[in-house]
């Protein structure tokens, strides 16, 4: 399952300027907030979470909240994504991949989710 999202960085920057840290708390966990030093990073994280929810086929809402999608960075700075256990189990997700890119005023993210193979009926 694949999801993609595109975000205008200016939109996230304006939200951060107006609401400060509360803006980030709306869609990020504390361990994710410490990774955000610039609005571009926050925009990429927003796009990644939206792309993940689209890949799940449910969007952000009661089945999957922003905080159910957890972003981190590898030792080399590459983005990593995981789901809280309840959401991963609900949707049968066993693997995740994320790519975030920035160009000019935009951040784009693509998320691929690997689902458990259906149980054999033989």
HELIX and SHEET records of a PDB file:
HELIX    1   1 UNK A    9  UNK A   19  1                                  11    
HELIX    2   2 UNK A   21  UNK A   25  1                                   5    
HELIX    3   3 UNK A   30  UNK A   33  1                                   4    
HELIX    4   4 UNK A   39  UNK A   56  1                                  18    
HELIX    5   5 UNK A   66  UNK A   68  5                                   3    
HELIX    6   6 UNK A   85  UNK A   91  1                                   7    
SHEET    1   A 3 UNK A   2  UNK A   8  0                                        
SHEET    2   A 3 UNK A 106  UNK A 115 -1                                        
SHEET    3   A 3 UNK A  93  UNK A 103 -1                                        
SHEET    1   B 2 UNK A  69  UNK A  73  0                                        
SHEET    2   B 2 UNK A  79  UNK A  83 -1                                        
END                                                                             
